[in-house]
């Protein structure tokens, strides 16, 4: 089975709030001293792919679209024994929404060849839109199943377990297929061994520009114009402290209850 896993590099979600800043002109978060990490749901997707390959022979390709620094995410995938990796490099100052990302990923997938199973993370830890999987399937003309946390090979297709609000669903699907992977106790990302990390540095990573995919900057930009970020800002911090006065403790409690009820009713 030929499996492709899409990865995304994001600003570390664990950054302390005091260190998080935003460029109000470009509507982007400023990296500053924060680390760049692989989106956790993308790591869940890679782990699901690795487990599937352990049960059924296959080949895993890791793909990402982003700045040159995103190669770090691919190197980690190679350290975890992905068979090959591909980076579609872009200007780090450019921000892309789900529509443009899906367009570029689809073009890269067509250039890489045919795949049986294409996996993406449920959502990214920065914007949390959760739209790339469905848009990618639309671009490729393939069926799409979301919120999958376990996959088994079944003849010419696969059996999927997906999470719902009421529990789990078992889905049987034909290949090729696009799935979005969510987290579960079964697909906790493994940690690469030190030796494998060192070996991954020697492996080759295919690197393409948008022009290598037959895309232009204007084409990519126009594809994402349906969605525009009007503003991005940090919530204003407010803190008030009122002292409740009264002649007795009972009087203070009554006043406290009235104020609390007023806050609840206005929320």
ABEGO torsion letter per residue (X at the ends): XBBBBBBBBBBBAABBAAABBBBAAAGBBBAEABBBBBBAAAAAAAAAAAAAAAABBBBBBBBBBEBAAAAAAAAAAAAAGBABBBBBBBBAABBBBAAAAAAAAAAAAAAAEBBABBBBBABBAAAGAGAAAAAAAAAAGBBBBBGBABBBBBEABBBBBBBBAAEBBBBBBBOBBBBBBBBBAAABBBBBBAAAAAAAAABBBBBBBAAAAGBBAAAAAAAAAABBBABBBBBBBBBBBBBBBEABAAAAAAAAAAAAAAAAAAX
